[in-house]
Amino acid sequence: MLILFTVAFLAGTVSLSLFYIQTEKRTRVAAEQATGGHAEAAQALMSHYGCGSCHEIPGIAKANGKVGPSLEGFAGRAEIAGLLSNQPNNLVFWLREPQKVSPGNGMPDQGVTEGEARNMAAYLYTLQ
């Protein structure tokens, strides 16, 4: 009886793991299609630009800043910085030129290119 229970438990665990992996992959693919970016490239970019010094960003090493808002659950938010609807093109614009969106806000213009912003946006849209 214990063997049957163990086999059933392991089968359930494997099934749940596969479901989670498939869901994660679908989320990433949808985010990349919406933004034209590559989510995997964003991790190095966010480290390079120091995003984690101000923001807490799940999945990014040492991204535990408390100056700006946490980016956990970013994909489900209605707005970007309380100013723009949370749409891919708006996010790319915000990441590239936050001072043009709202002069004097705490997010600095850092010279992020269009492609870099699309990669970072793809990653942010994976954060459910």
N, CA, C and O atoms as CSV, one atom per row, in Angstrom:
chain,resi,resn,atom,element,x,y,z
A,1,MET,N,N,0.817,-1.192,0.000
A,1,MET,CA,C,0.000,0.000,0.000
A,1,MET,C,C,0.866,1.263,0.000
A,1,MET,O,O,0.571,2.235,-0.694
A,2,LEU,N,N,1.935,1.224,0.790
A,2,LEU,CA,C,2.839,2.368,0.849
A,2,LEU,C,C,3.500,2.613,-0.502
A,2,LEU,O,O,3.713,3.761,-0.892
A,3,ILE,N,N,3.820,1.548,-1.210
A,3,ILE,CA,C,4.435,1.680,-2.531
A,3,ILE,C,C,3.472,2.357,-3.498
A,3,ILE,O,O,3.877,3.231,-4.263
A,4,LEU,N,N,2.201,1.964,-3.471
A,4,LEU,CA,C,1.202,2.585,-4.358
A,4,LEU,C,C,1.039,4.072,-4.038
A,4,LEU,O,O,0.944,4.908,-4.937
A,5,PHE,N,N,1.008,4.379,-2.754
A,5,PHE,CA,C,0.890,5.777,-2.347
A,5,PHE,C,C,2.094,6.582,-2.840
A,5,PHE,O,O,1.935,7.688,-3.358
A,6,THR,N,N,3.290,6.030,-2.678
A,6,THR,CA,C,4.512,6.702,-3.109
A,6,THR,C,C,4.520,6.923,-4.615
A,6,THR,O,O,4.874,8.006,-5.080
A,7,VAL,N,N,4.136,5.914,-5.375
A,7,VAL,CA,C,4.081,6.035,-6.838
A,7,VAL,C,C,3.055,7.098,-7.240
A,7,VAL,O,O,3.325,7.918,-8.118
A,8,ALA,N,N,1.895,7.087,-6.610
A,8,ALA,CA,C,0.858,8.082,-6.924
A,8,ALA,C,C,1.335,9.487,-6.573
A,8,ALA,O,O,1.110,10.434,-7.327
A,9,PHE,N,N,1.991,9.614,-5.434
A,9,PHE,CA,C,2.510,10.922,-5.010
A,9,PHE,C,C,3.552,11.440,-6.004
A,9,PHE,O,O,3.504,12.603,-6.405
A,10,LEU,N,N,4.477,10.591,-6.394
A,10,LEU,CA,C,5.509,10.984,-7.357
A,10,LEU,C,C,4.910,11.348,-8.707
A,10,LEU,O,O,5.339,12.317,-9.333
A,11,ALA,N,N,3.929,10.587,-9.160
A,11,ALA,CA,C,3.268,10.886,-10.441
A,11,ALA,C,C,2.575,12.244,-10.376
A,11,ALA,O,O,2.633,13.023,-11.327
A,12,GLY,N,N,1.934,12.518,-9.272
A,12,GLY,CA,C,1.274,13.821,-9.104
A,12,GLY,C,C,2.270,14.963,-9.080
A,12,GLY,O,O,2.035,16.021,-9.662
A,13,THR,N,N,3.373,14.739,-8.407
A,13,THR,CA,C,4.419,15.764,-8.333
A,13,THR,C,C,5.000,16.053,-9.713
A,13,THR,O,O,5.204,17.213,-10.072
A,14,VAL,N,N,5.264,15.014,-10.477
A,14,VAL,CA,C,5.799,15.179,-11.834
A,14,VAL,C,C,4.784,15.916,-12.702
A,14,VAL,O,O,5.154,16.819,-13.451
A,15,SER,N,N,3.517,15.544,-12.611
A,15,SER,CA,C,2.473,16.199,-13.409
A,15,SER,C,C,2.370,17.676,-13.066
A,15,SER,O,O,2.264,18.520,-13.956
A,16,LEU,N,N,2.400,17.985,-11.789
A,16,LEU,CA,C,2.321,19.378,-11.357
A,16,LEU,C,C,3.538,20.165,-11.830
A,16,LEU,O,O,3.410,21.313,-12.255
A,17,SER,N,N,4.701,19.559,-11.759
A,17,SER,CA,C,5.927,20.222,-12.225
A,17,SER,C,C,5.867,20.507,-13.720
A,17,SER,O,O,6.241,21.593,-14.163
A,18,LEU,N,N,5.403,19.547,-14.488
A,18,LEU,CA,C,5.276,19.741,-15.940
A,18,LEU,C,C,4.266,20.833,-16.257
A,18,LEU,O,O,4.486,21.639,-17.161
A,19,PHE,N,N,3.163,20.866,-15.521
A,19,PHE,CA,C,2.151,21.903,-15.725
A,19,PHE,C,C,2.755,23.282,-15.454
A,19,PHE,O,O,2.541,24.219,-16.223
A,20,TYR,N,N,3.507,23.399,-14.365
A,20,TYR,CA,C,4.131,24.673,-14.003
A,20,TYR,C,C,5.117,25.111,-15.079
A,20,TYR,O,O,5.124,26.279,-15.467
A,21,ILE,N,N,5.933,24.210,-15.559
A,21,ILE,CA,C,6.921,24.526,-16.599
A,21,ILE,C,C,6.226,24.973,-17.883
A,21,ILE,O,O,6.657,25.935,-18.518
A,22,GLN,N,N,5.160,24.284,-18.265
A,22,GLN,CA,C,4.426,24.648,-19.484
A,22,GLN,C,C,3.772,26.016,-19.328
A,22,GLN,O,O,3.782,26.816,-20.264
A,23,THR,N,N,3.207,26.290,-18.161
A,23,THR,CA,C,2.572,27.586,-17.919
A,23,THR,C,C,3.611,28.699,-17.974
A,23,THR,O,O,3.378,29.750,-18.570
A,24,GLU,N,N,4.746,28.458,-17.353
A,24,GLU,CA,C,5.830,29.447,-17.368
A,24,GLU,C,C,6.304,29.719,-18.798
A,24,GLU,O,O,6.552,30.867,-19.167
A,25,LYS,N,N,6.424,28.677,-19.586
A,25,LYS,CA,C,6.867,28.839,-20.974
A,25,LYS,C,C,5.825,29.611,-21.788
A,25,LYS,O,O,6.182,30.492,-22.570
A,26,ARG,N,N,4.549,29.288,-21.612
A,26,ARG,CA,C,3.491,30.019,-22.333
A,26,ARG,C,C,3.498,31.498,-21.968
A,26,ARG,O,O,3.318,32.360,-22.828
A,27,THR,N,N,3.706,31.779,-20.693
A,27,THR,CA,C,3.756,33.170,-20.239
A,27,THR,C,C,4.916,33.902,-20.902
A,27,THR,O,O,4.756,35.024,-21.384
A,28,ARG,N,N,6.086,33.266,-20.924
A,28,ARG,CA,C,7.270,33.885,-21.538
A,28,ARG,C,C,7.055,34.119,-23.026
A,28,ARG,O,O,7.366,35.195,-23.538
A,29,VAL,N,N,6.525,33.116,-23.725
A,29,VAL,CA,C,6.298,33.249,-25.171
A,29,VAL,C,C,5.315,34.379,-25.451
A,29,VAL,O,O,5.536,35.177,-26.363
A,30,ALA,N,N,4.241,34.458,-24.683
A,30,ALA,CA,C,3.256,35.529,-24.878
A,30,ALA,C,C,3.881,36.897,-24.620
A,30,ALA,O,O,3.615,37.847,-25.356
A,31,ALA,N,N,4.704,37.004,-23.589
A,31,ALA,CA,C,5.363,38.273,-23.267
A,31,ALA,C,C,6.326,38.679,-24.375
A,31,ALA,O,O,6.403,39.852,-24.743
A,32,GLU,N,N,7.055,37.708,-24.902
A,32,GLU,CA,C,8.011,38.013,-25.966
A,32,GLU,C,C,7.295,38.393,-27.260
A,32,GLU,O,O,7.764,39.264,-27.992
A,33,GLN,N,N,6.180,37.758,-27.544
A,33,GLN,CA,C,5.425,38.116,-28.749
A,33,GLN,C,C,4.832,39.517,-28.615
A,33,GLN,O,O,4.815,40.277,-29.583
A,34,ALA,N,N,4.350,39.858,-27.434
A,34,ALA,CA,C,3.734,41.171,-27.224
A,34,ALA,C,C,4.736,42.314,-27.302
A,34,ALA,O,O,4.399,43.419,-27.728
A,35,THR,N,N,5.976,42.042,-26.886
A,35,THR,CA,C,6.968,43.117,-26.798
A,35,THR,C,C,7.997,43.112,-27.918
A,35,THR,O,O,8.635,44.131,-28.185
A,36,GLY,N,N,8.161,41.961,-28.577
A,36,GLY,CA,C,9.221,41.840,-29.567
A,36,GLY,C,C,10.593,41.695,-28.922
A,36,GLY,O,O,11.613,41.876,-29.587
A,37,GLY,N,N,10.625,41.371,-27.634
A,37,GLY,CA,C,11.879,41.232,-26.908
A,37,GLY,C,C,12.148,39.797,-26.503
A,37,GLY,O,O,11.373,38.889,-26.805
A,38,HIS,N,N,13.258,39.613,-25.816
A,38,HIS,CA,C,13.677,38.292,-25.323
A,38,HIS,C,C,13.884,38.401,-23.822
A,38,HIS,O,O,14.814,39.059,-23.357
A,39,ALA,N,N,13.010,37.749,-23.072
A,39,ALA,CA,C,13.026,37.859,-21.612
A,39,ALA,C,C,14.354,37.431,-20.998
A,39,ALA,O,O,14.807,38.043,-20.031
A,40,GLU,N,N,14.983,36.399,-21.538
A,40,GLU,CA,C,16.248,35.920,-20.962
A,40,GLU,C,C,17.351,36.974,-21.039
A,40,GLU,O,O,18.219,37.016,-20.167
A,41,ALA,N,N,17.331,37.806,-22.046
A,41,ALA,CA,C,18.357,38.846,-22.201
A,41,ALA,C,C,18.209,39.947,-21.152
A,41,ALA,O,O,19.161,40.679,-20.881
A,42,ALA,N,N,17.039,40.063,-20.574
A,42,ALA,CA,C,16.768,41.158,-19.650
A,42,ALA,C,C,17.534,41.050,-18.349
A,42,ALA,O,O,17.862,42.071,-17.745
A,43,GLN,N,N,17.827,39.846,-17.904
A,43,GLN,CA,C,18.508,39.699,-16.619
A,43,GLN,C,C,19.853,40.426,-16.618
A,43,GLN,O,O,20.163,41.155,-15.676
A,44,ALA,N,N,20.637,40.236,-17.648
A,44,ALA,CA,C,21.935,40.932,-17.736
A,44,ALA,C,C,21.729,42.438,-17.885
A,44,ALA,O,O,22.479,43.228,-17.312
A,45,LEU,N,N,20.725,42.831,-18.648
A,45,LEU,CA,C,20.467,44.262,-18.843
A,45,LEU,C,C,20.057,44.943,-17.545
A,45,LEU,O,O,20.525,46.038,-17.233
A,46,MET,N,N,19.184,44.290,-16.795
A,46,MET,CA,C,18.722,44.891,-15.538
A,46,MET,C,C,19.856,45.005,-14.530
A,46,MET,O,O,19.892,45.935,-13.724
A,47,SER,N,N,20.766,44.066,-14.580
A,47,SER,CA,C,21.955,44.162,-13.724
A,47,SER,C,C,22.852,45.295,-14.214
A,47,SER,O,O,23.342,46.092,-13.414
A,48,HIS,N,N,23.068,45.367,-15.526
A,48,HIS,CA,C,23.917,46.404,-16.124
A,48,HIS,C,C,23.410,47.807,-15.787
A,48,HIS,O,O,24.193,48.681,-15.415
A,49,TYR,N,N,22.115,48.016,-15.917
A,49,TYR,CA,C,21.542,49.341,-15.672
A,49,TYR,C,C,21.260,49.601,-14.196
A,49,TYR,O,O,20.858,50.707,-13.833
A,50,GLY,N,N,21.461,48.609,-13.345
A,50,GLY,CA,C,21.279,48.806,-11.908
A,50,GLY,C,C,19.833,48.933,-11.478
A,50,GLY,O,O,19.543,49.584,-10.475
A,51,CYS,N,N,18.922,48.323,-12.217
A,51,CYS,CA,C,17.497,48.420,-11.892
A,51,CYS,C,C,17.198,47.936,-10.472
A,51,CYS,O,O,16.328,48.476,-9.788
A,52,GLY,N,N,17.933,46.912,-10.046
A,52,GLY,CA,C,17.710,46.330,-8.733
A,52,GLY,C,C,18.193,47.169,-7.573
A,52,GLY,O,O,17.908,46.848,-6.419
A,53,SER,N,N,18.922,48.243,-7.853
A,53,SER,CA,C,19.334,49.123,-6.755
A,53,SER,C,C,18.147,49.958,-6.268
A,53,SER,O,O,18.153,50.449,-5.138
A,54,CYS,N,N,17.143,50.117,-7.110
A,54,CYS,CA,C,15.939,50.856,-6.718
A,54,CYS,C,C,14.703,49.956,-6.588
A,54,CYS,O,O,13.812,50.227,-5.782
A,55,HIS,N,N,14.658,48.896,-7.377
A,55,HIS,CA,C,13.476,48.032,-7.417
A,55,HIS,C,C,13.776,46.624,-6.924
A,55,HIS,O,O,14.879,46.106,-7.099
A,56,GLU,N,N,12.781,46.024,-6.311
A,56,GLU,CA,C,12.826,44.601,-6.028
A,56,GLU,C,C,12.267,43.910,-7.273
A,56,GLU,O,O,11.135,44.170,-7.682
A,57,ILE,N,N,13.073,43.025,-7.872
A,57,ILE,CA,C,12.668,42.381,-9.112
A,57,ILE,C,C,12.842,40.870,-8.962
A,57,ILE,O,O,13.970,40.379,-8.930
A,58,PRO,N,N,11.742,40.133,-8.872
A,58,PRO,CA,C,11.848,38.678,-8.731
A,58,PRO,C,C,12.648,38.067,-9.879
A,58,PRO,O,O,12.454,38.409,-11.046
A,59,GLY,N,N,13.551,37.155,-9.522
A,59,GLY,CA,C,14.335,36.448,-10.522
A,59,GLY,C,C,15.603,37.155,-10.956
A,59,GLY,O,O,16.375,36.603,-11.740
A,60,ILE,N,N,15.836,38.361,-10.465
A,60,ILE,CA,C,17.041,39.108,-10.814
A,60,ILE,C,C,17.940,39.148,-9.574
A,60,ILE,O,O,17.530,39.623,-8.515
A,61,ALA,N,N,19.158,38.648,-9.720
A,61,ALA,CA,C,20.085,38.586,-8.594
A,61,ALA,C,C,20.348,39.976,-8.019
A,61,ALA,O,O,20.571,40.933,-8.760
A,62,LYS,N,N,20.321,40.073,-6.723
A,62,LYS,CA,C,20.617,41.296,-5.969
A,62,LYS,C,C,19.679,42.450,-6.287
A,62,LYS,O,O,20.013,43.604,-6.017
A,63,ALA,N,N,18.517,42.164,-6.851
A,63,ALA,CA,C,17.533,43.216,-7.144
A,63,ALA,C,C,16.575,43.304,-5.962
A,63,ALA,O,O,15.482,42.739,-5.974
A,64,ASN,N,N,17.023,44.033,-4.940
A,64,ASN,CA,C,16.222,44.129,-3.724
A,64,ASN,C,C,16.080,45.577,-3.247
A,64,ASN,O,O,15.959,45.840,-2.050
A,65,GLY,N,N,16.098,46.501,-4.193
A,65,GLY,CA,C,15.978,47.917,-3.856
A,65,GLY,C,C,14.622,48.264,-3.281
A,65,GLY,O,O,13.622,47.597,-3.549
A,66,LYS,N,N,14.606,49.319,-2.486
A,66,LYS,CA,C,13.373,49.766,-1.839
A,66,LYS,C,C,13.016,51.209,-2.197
A,66,LYS,O,O,12.054,51.758,-1.660
A,67,VAL,N,N,13.778,51.823,-3.095
A,67,VAL,CA,C,13.515,53.209,-3.477
A,67,VAL,C,C,12.280,53.288,-4.369
A,67,VAL,O,O,11.365,54.068,-4.104
A,68,GLY,N,N,12.255,52.480,-5.425
A,68,GLY,CA,C,11.108,52.404,-6.315
A,68,GLY,C,C,10.226,51.240,-5.908
A,68,GLY,O,O,10.562,50.490,-4.992
A,69,PRO,N,N,9.106,51.088,-6.581
A,69,PRO,CA,C,8.193,50.000,-6.222
A,69,PRO,C,C,8.754,48.629,-6.601
A,69,PRO,O,O,9.561,48.496,-7.521
A,70,SER,N,N,8.304,47.623,-5.866
A,70,SER,CA,C,8.609,46.254,-6.247
A,70,SER,C,C,7.957,45.995,-7.594
A,70,SER,O,O,6.866,46.494,-7.869
A,71,LEU,N,N,8.627,45.210,-8.437
A,71,LEU,CA,C,8.066,44.899,-9.753
A,71,LEU,C,C,7.411,43.517,-9.776
A,71,LEU,O,O,7.044,43.013,-10.837
A,72,GLU,N,N,7.271,42.914,-8.599
A,72,GLU,CA,C,6.568,41.638,-8.498
A,72,GLU,C,C,5.129,41.829,-8.997
A,72,GLU,O,O,4.466,42.801,-8.636
A,73,GLY,N,N,4.655,40.898,-9.825
A,73,GLY,CA,C,3.298,40.969,-10.345
A,73,GLY,C,C,3.087,42.069,-11.374
A,73,GLY,O,O,1.951,42.476,-11.620
A,74,PHE,N,N,4.160,42.551,-11.974
A,74,PHE,CA,C,4.065,43.680,-12.909
A,74,PHE,C,C,3.059,43.440,-14.031
A,74,PHE,O,O,2.328,44.353,-14.413
A,75,ALA,N,N,3.016,42.226,-14.557
A,75,ALA,CA,C,2.145,41.930,-15.698
A,75,ALA,C,C,0.672,42.190,-15.393
A,75,ALA,O,O,-0.102,42.487,-16.302
A,76,GLY,N,N,0.286,42.085,-14.154
A,76,GLY,CA,C,-1.114,42.265,-13.788
A,76,GLY,C,C,-1.493,43.682,-13.419
A,76,GLY,O,O,-2.641,43.930,-13.051
A,77,ARG,N,N,-0.578,44.605,-13.505
A,77,ARG,CA,C,-0.880,45.985,-13.128
A,77,ARG,C,C,-1.607,46.726,-14.239
A,77,ARG,O,O,-1.413,46.446,-15.422
A,78,ALA,N,N,-2.432,47.660,-13.847
A,78,ALA,CA,C,-3.198,48.443,-14.818
A,78,ALA,C,C,-2.372,49.587,-15.395
A,78,ALA,O,O,-2.572,49.988,-16.542
A,79,GLU,N,N,-1.441,50.112,-14.594
A,79,GLU,CA,C,-0.698,51.297,-15.019
A,79,GLU,C,C,0.801,51.151,-14.797
A,79,GLU,O,O,1.254,50.347,-13.983
A,80,ILE,N,N,1.540,51.934,-15.526
A,80,ILE,CA,C,2.990,52.060,-15.382
A,80,ILE,C,C,3.236,53.402,-14.701
A,80,ILE,O,O,2.876,54.451,-15.235
A,81,ALA,N,N,3.844,53.365,-13.533
A,81,ALA,CA,C,4.185,54.573,-12.772
A,81,ALA,C,C,2.964,55.449,-12.484
A,81,ALA,O,O,3.104,56.647,-12.237
A,82,GLY,N,N,1.785,54.861,-12.516
A,82,GLY,CA,C,0.569,55.623,-12.263
A,82,GLY,C,C,0.234,56.619,-13.355
A,82,GLY,O,O,-0.613,57.491,-13.162
A,83,LEU,N,N,0.897,56.498,-14.510
A,83,LEU,CA,C,0.754,57.500,-15.565
A,83,LEU,C,C,0.303,56.945,-16.908
A,83,LEU,O,O,-0.451,57.599,-17.630
A,84,LEU,N,N,0.754,55.757,-17.244
A,84,LEU,CA,C,0.491,55.183,-18.565
A,84,LEU,C,C,-0.232,53.853,-18.408
A,84,LEU,O,O,0.015,53.123,-17.448
A,85,SER,N,N,-1.121,53.534,-19.340
A,85,SER,CA,C,-1.741,52.213,-19.287
A,85,SER,C,C,-0.658,51.165,-19.529
A,85,SER,O,O,0.270,51.384,-20.308
A,86,ASN,N,N,-0.787,50.043,-18.862
A,86,ASN,CA,C,0.238,49.009,-18.933
A,86,ASN,C,C,0.112,48.242,-20.246
A,86,ASN,O,O,-0.490,47.171,-20.315
A,87,GLN,N,N,0.695,48.823,-21.269
A,87,GLN,CA,C,0.743,48.258,-22.617
A,87,GLN,C,C,2.203,48.183,-23.045
A,87,GLN,O,O,3.001,49.023,-22.629
A,88,PRO,N,N,2.577,47.201,-23.867
A,88,PRO,CA,C,3.985,47.050,-24.244
A,88,PRO,C,C,4.661,48.311,-24.788
A,88,PRO,O,O,5.769,48.641,-24.364
A,89,ASN,N,N,4.023,49.011,-25.707
A,89,ASN,CA,C,4.672,50.207,-26.268
A,89,ASN,C,C,4.858,51.302,-25.226
A,89,ASN,O,O,5.856,52.023,-25.249
A,90,ASN,N,N,3.892,51.427,-24.306
A,90,ASN,CA,C,4.039,52.405,-23.228
A,90,ASN,C,C,5.185,52.028,-22.299
A,90,ASN,O,O,5.936,52.893,-21.847
A,91,LEU,N,N,5.318,50.730,-22.015
A,91,LEU,CA,C,6.405,50.293,-21.142
A,91,LEU,C,C,7.759,50.535,-21.798
A,91,LEU,O,O,8.697,50.979,-21.135
A,92,VAL,N,N,7.869,50.252,-23.076
A,92,VAL,CA,C,9.126,50.507,-23.790
A,92,VAL,C,C,9.452,52.001,-23.742
A,92,VAL,O,O,10.598,52.376,-23.492
A,93,PHE,N,N,8.469,52.840,-23.975
A,93,PHE,CA,C,8.671,54.292,-23.912
A,93,PHE,C,C,9.121,54.701,-22.509
A,93,PHE,O,O,10.061,55.483,-22.365
A,94,TRP,N,N,8.457,54.178,-21.476
A,94,TRP,CA,C,8.811,54.493,-20.088
A,94,TRP,C,C,10.247,54.080,-19.769
A,94,TRP,O,O,11.000,54.846,-19.169
A,95,LEU,N,N,10.616,52.878,-20.171
A,95,LEU,CA,C,11.971,52.388,-19.884
A,95,LEU,C,C,13.038,53.209,-20.609
A,95,LEU,O,O,14.145,53.378,-20.098
A,96,ARG,N,N,12.712,53.711,-21.783
A,96,ARG,CA,C,13.686,54.486,-22.558
A,96,ARG,C,C,13.759,55.941,-22.104
A,96,ARG,O,O,14.845,56.513,-22.014
A,97,GLU,N,N,12.600,56.536,-21.820
A,97,GLU,CA,C,12.579,57.977,-21.553
A,97,GLU,C,C,11.610,58.347,-20.429
A,97,GLU,O,O,10.634,59.061,-20.659
A,98,PRO,N,N,11.876,57.867,-19.228
A,98,PRO,CA,C,10.957,58.169,-18.133
A,98,PRO,C,C,10.861,59.661,-17.814
A,98,PRO,O,O,9.821,60.119,-17.341
A,99,GLN,N,N,11.911,60.414,-18.060
A,99,GLN,CA,C,11.862,61.852,-17.778
A,99,GLN,C,C,11.009,62.607,-18.798
A,99,GLN,O,O,10.495,63.686,-18.502
A,100,LYS,N,N,10.863,62.052,-19.973
A,100,LYS,CA,C,9.966,62.663,-20.966
A,100,LYS,C,C,8.512,62.387,-20.581
A,100,LYS,O,O,7.635,63.221,-20.808
A,101,VAL,N,N,8.265,61.220,-20.001
A,101,VAL,CA,C,6.910,60.868,-19.560
A,101,VAL,C,C,6.498,61.743,-18.390
A,101,VAL,O,O,5.390,62.278,-18.362
A,102,SER,N,N,7.392,61.885,-17.431
A,102,SER,CA,C,7.093,62.669,-16.232
A,102,SER,C,C,8.367,63.351,-15.738
A,102,SER,O,O,9.118,62.773,-14.952
A,103,PRO,N,N,8.612,64.579,-16.196
A,103,PRO,CA,C,9.836,65.287,-15.810
A,103,PRO,C,C,9.991,65.389,-14.292
A,103,PRO,O,O,9.057,65.749,-13.576
A,104,GLY,N,N,11.192,65.063,-13.825
A,104,GLY,CA,C,11.489,65.178,-12.408
A,104,GLY,C,C,11.164,63.941,-11.576
A,104,GLY,O,O,11.406,63.929,-10.369
A,105,ASN,N,N,10.622,62.904,-12.203
A,105,ASN,CA,C,10.327,61.697,-11.422
A,105,ASN,C,C,11.633,61.005,-11.041
A,105,ASN,O,O,12.694,61.372,-11.545
A,106,GLY,N,N,11.566,60.012,-10.160
A,106,GLY,CA,C,12.755,59.367,-9.628
A,106,GLY,C,C,13.455,58.389,-10.555
A,106,GLY,O,O,14.549,57.922,-10.238
A,107,MET,N,N,12.855,58.069,-11.687
A,107,MET,CA,C,13.471,57.105,-12.617
A,107,MET,C,C,14.312,57.875,-13.630
A,107,MET,O,O,13.790,58.692,-14.388
A,108,PRO,N,N,15.611,57.611,-13.638
A,108,PRO,CA,C,16.487,58.373,-14.542
A,108,PRO,C,C,16.478,57.842,-15.978
A,108,PRO,O,O,16.298,56.647,-16.213
A,109,ASP,N,N,16.675,58.751,-16.924
A,109,ASP,CA,C,16.947,58.335,-18.306
A,109,ASP,C,C,18.344,57.726,-18.291
A,109,ASP,O,O,19.280,58.356,-17.799
A,110,GLN,N,N,18.505,56.516,-18.819
A,110,GLN,CA,C,19.806,55.857,-18.770
A,110,GLN,C,C,20.346,55.488,-20.137
A,110,GLN,O,O,21.349,54.782,-20.236
A,111,GLY,N,N,19.698,55.952,-21.191
A,111,GLY,CA,C,20.178,55.633,-22.529
A,111,GLY,C,C,19.842,54.218,-22.969
A,111,GLY,O,O,20.558,53.631,-23.780
A,112,VAL,N,N,18.767,53.673,-22.442
A,112,VAL,CA,C,18.331,52.329,-22.816
A,112,VAL,C,C,17.883,52.354,-24.278
A,112,VAL,O,O,17.102,53.220,-24.674
A,113,THR,N,N,18.368,51.420,-25.069
A,113,THR,CA,C,17.982,51.366,-26.478
A,113,THR,C,C,16.604,50.738,-26.631
A,113,THR,O,O,16.070,50.146,-25.692
A,114,GLU,N,N,16.041,50.872,-27.808
A,114,GLU,CA,C,14.736,50.266,-28.113
A,114,GLU,C,C,14.770,48.754,-27.876
A,114,GLU,O,O,13.880,48.204,-27.228
A,115,GLY,N,N,15.798,48.089,-28.401
A,115,GLY,CA,C,15.901,46.637,-28.242
A,115,GLY,C,C,16.069,46.224,-26.794
A,115,GLY,O,O,15.462,45.249,-26.351
A,116,GLU,N,N,16.888,46.958,-26.050
A,116,GLU,CA,C,17.070,46.656,-24.631
A,116,GLU,C,C,15.764,46.828,-23.864
A,116,GLU,O,O,15.421,46.009,-23.011
A,117,ALA,N,N,15.040,47.902,-24.176
A,117,ALA,CA,C,13.767,48.143,-23.501
A,117,ALA,C,C,12.763,47.039,-23.824
A,117,ALA,O,O,12.000,46.628,-22.950
A,118,ARG,N,N,12.752,46.560,-25.046
A,118,ARG,CA,C,11.847,45.465,-25.418
A,118,ARG,C,C,12.207,44.179,-24.668
A,118,ARG,O,O,11.319,43.431,-24.258
A,119,ASN,N,N,13.499,43.922,-24.489
A,119,ASN,CA,C,13.915,42.747,-23.721
A,119,ASN,C,C,13.493,42.870,-22.257
A,119,ASN,O,O,12.980,41.916,-21.672
A,120,MET,N,N,13.710,44.038,-21.674
A,120,MET,CA,C,13.315,44.243,-20.277
A,120,MET,C,C,11.800,44.175,-20.123
A,120,MET,O,O,11.296,43.628,-19.142
A,121,ALA,N,N,11.076,44.729,-21.089
A,121,ALA,CA,C,9.611,44.668,-21.041
A,121,ALA,C,C,9.133,43.216,-21.117
A,121,ALA,O,O,8.215,42.822,-20.397
A,122,ALA,N,N,9.750,42.432,-21.980
A,122,ALA,CA,C,9.375,41.017,-22.087
A,122,ALA,C,C,9.528,40.335,-20.734
A,122,ALA,O,O,8.658,39.572,-20.317
A,123,TYR,N,N,10.629,40.609,-20.054
A,123,TYR,CA,C,10.829,40.005,-18.735
A,123,TYR,C,C,9.771,40.467,-17.742
A,123,TYR,O,O,9.190,39.659,-17.017
A,124,LEU,N,N,9.528,41.768,-17.714
A,124,LEU,CA,C,8.554,42.297,-16.755
A,124,LEU,C,C,7.167,41.706,-16.975
A,124,LEU,O,O,6.419,41.513,-16.017
A,125,TYR,N,N,6.821,41.421,-18.214
A,125,TYR,CA,C,5.512,40.816,-18.489
A,125,TYR,C,C,5.453,39.331,-18.148
A,125,TYR,O,O,4.390,38.717,-18.247
A,126,THR,N,N,6.572,38.750,-17.750
A,126,THR,CA,C,6.527,37.368,-17.248
A,126,THR,C,C,6.235,37.349,-15.759
A,126,THR,O,O,5.947,36.293,-15.197
A,127,LEU,N,N,6.304,38.491,-15.123
A,127,LEU,CA,C,6.090,38.566,-13.675
A,127,LEU,C,C,4.590,38.648,-13.375
A,127,LEU,O,O,3.998,39.726,-13.324
A,128,GLN,N,N,4.015,37.491,-13.182
A,128,GLN,CA,C,2.561,37.387,-12.952
A,128,GLN,C,C,2.189,37.696,-11.527
A,128,GLN,O,O,1.011,37.653,-11.174
